[in-house]
Amino acid sequence: MTAPGGTWDRVMVKVTRRAVVAAGVLAAFAAGIYYVARAESAPKNARKGPPPVPVITAKVEAADVPVVLAAIGTVQARASVAVRSRVDGHILETHFREGQTVAKGDLLIRIDPRPFAAQLKQAEANVARDRAQLAKVRADLARYGALTERGVASVQKHEEAQAAASSLEATIRGGEAAIEFARLQLEYSSIRSPLDGRAGSLLVSAGNLVRGTDAAALVVINEIRPVYVSFTLPEHHLGEIRRRMNEGGLVIEARPPDDPRPPATGAVDFVNNAVDPATGSIGLRATVANADERLLPGQFANVRVTMDTFRGALVVPAQAIQNSQKGPFVFVLKAGSLKDNQAEVEQRYVKPGTQFEERVVIREGLAAGDIVVTEGQLRLQPGSRVVIRPAAQTS
């Protein structure tokens, strides 16, 4: 006979087994629902992908691009004169300010003119005396000539009078030369500017004694309108330089470093006759009008020489070009992918050429009208989605 307790235990074991099986079925059902829901939502998330990358773009354009060579030039005065005294004397006064622009013929310095004025008067008086004596001797000569013809006076007297007249005539010519010299000395006491230019520092002040043999200058005047700008270019450009000089000349632009104003322009007027073997460069010189006098002798200037012009060249902003192990490339918006200011990009390798200011000539790899990315490339890869933003909003 079975005990009541045993029957109860068997009943409880069956109930427990059924509960476990039911719980397992419910768990499997819930898991199935979860995975089905996840599987349905996964394609939607996959299709959504990362957000588009904000970028700035620019269109590939055709433009005329000058071929420019850059160099560092030195500004030189077209003429420079060290003004010295040509006579001895004390400086009475100066008639210019240091750094002043002067014109040719302007009075600069006046040396005490009184000794030279006195010498001039003395020379004039000597000539006047000699002329008076010559007049008397000529009268004597005429008289002796008449008397000699009549046999009253000797031929010797006539010859002596003739010699005296000739001597006085020579003396007068010497006196006239002395007058001219005295006038020059008096003129030299007023020192005038020999050219248009700008005066430098006054090296000898009023009151000092100067001599015509002094080596030191009183002031240096530089002609700075126009000025010369001398520079060098690599010798392999010599053929092109000669061609351009024969066709009408080379135009340059010169600007002092860190000067924001537009550059001064000029034309090359001299090409050296030899190449420097140490540097492999050829020397050139250009004349620049320098109307605003911003270029001063001795100053360095950034020089740009326009050698040629590429007509209709394809250009892009320089910052659009990136570099890789395979060479330079750009990110380009795929054709037909632009919609609602968003597009897909592709990587395209290019062959860049001459750079002018902020633009680069593209010799191969792009076509006019292509749209390239100029900012935001670091976050891009081929196939990335981008959103185009105006330049003012991409900081």
Disulfide bonds with the S-S distance in Angstrom:
none
